[in-house]
Amino acid sequence: MKLVADAWSTAGRQHAACEDAAAVTDDGALAVVCDGCSSSALTHVGAQLLARGAVLGHGVDRVEAWRASLQLPVEALDATRLTAHSEGGQLTVTVAGDGGFAVRRRDTGDLRWWRVVCPSGAPPYPAYRLDPARLAGWRAAYGDAREVHAETPAGLVEVTDAPGFDPLVWRFDWGDIDLVALFSDGVDQ
């Protein structure tokens, strides 16, 4: 099923530039949302690079080459990356860092929400894999603590520990859902 995408973002009250980016592939099979880290330099550019790289099928390592050629600081790629990939009647949602998504059930119209939360406030940015020292520093400072907050159809929130660095992945059948929404952690502010 082809994804039909729309995006909206705005700079926070304390930000000079919007640090969010969104993109979708020309064939509508992949939608991406990236959210730059507020305390890192030039993440408004890095988030755009990561989003564009994802729609071109490039991993963070390829985007790192773009960053280097633009002479941006390493911290520019400190951003989360959420993707929704549609293929063969299946939808795969991946959250690298923090943020969340919602899907709507086709039969009832109910929305179900998931949020990936890092209690330390410091998510595991995919770019940390590019520099073992930065990854080790993040782990030493914040550990691998991460939680998934899932809202049930009854409106209750179930919290599950999901420690680690690797992206979290969910899979859905398009026969069961008819909408997916990706959002940065700023959606609730």
Stockholm file with secondary structure:
# STOCKHOLM 1.0

chainA/1-189         MKLVADAWSTAGRQHAACEDAAAVTDDGALAVVCDGCSSSALTHVGAQLLARGAVLGHGVDRVEAWRASLQLPVEALDATRLTAHSEGGQLTVTVAGDGGFAVRRRDTGDLRWWRVVCPSGAPPYPAYRLDPARLAGWRAAYGDAREVHAETPAGLVEVTDAPGFDPLVWRFDWGDIDLVALFSDGVDQ
#=GR chainA/1-189 SS CCCCCCCCCCCCTTCSSCCEEEEECTTSSEEEEEEECTTSTTHHHHHHHHHHHHHTTCCHHHHHHHHHHTTCCGGGGCEEEEEEEEETTEEEEEEESSEEEEEEETTTCCEEEEEEECTTSCCCCGGGGGCHHHHHHHHHHHTTCCEEEEECTTSCEEEEECCSSSCEEEEEETTTEEEEEEECGGGGC
#=GC SS_cons         CCCCCCCCCCCCTTCSSCCEEEEECTTSSEEEEEEECTTSTTHHHHHHHHHHHHHTTCCHHHHHHHHHHTTCCGGGGCEEEEEEEEETTEEEEEEESSEEEEEEETTTCCEEEEEEECTTSCCCCGGGGGCHHHHHHHHHHHTTCCEEEEECTTSCEEEEECCSSSCEEEEEETTTEEEEEEECGGGGC
//
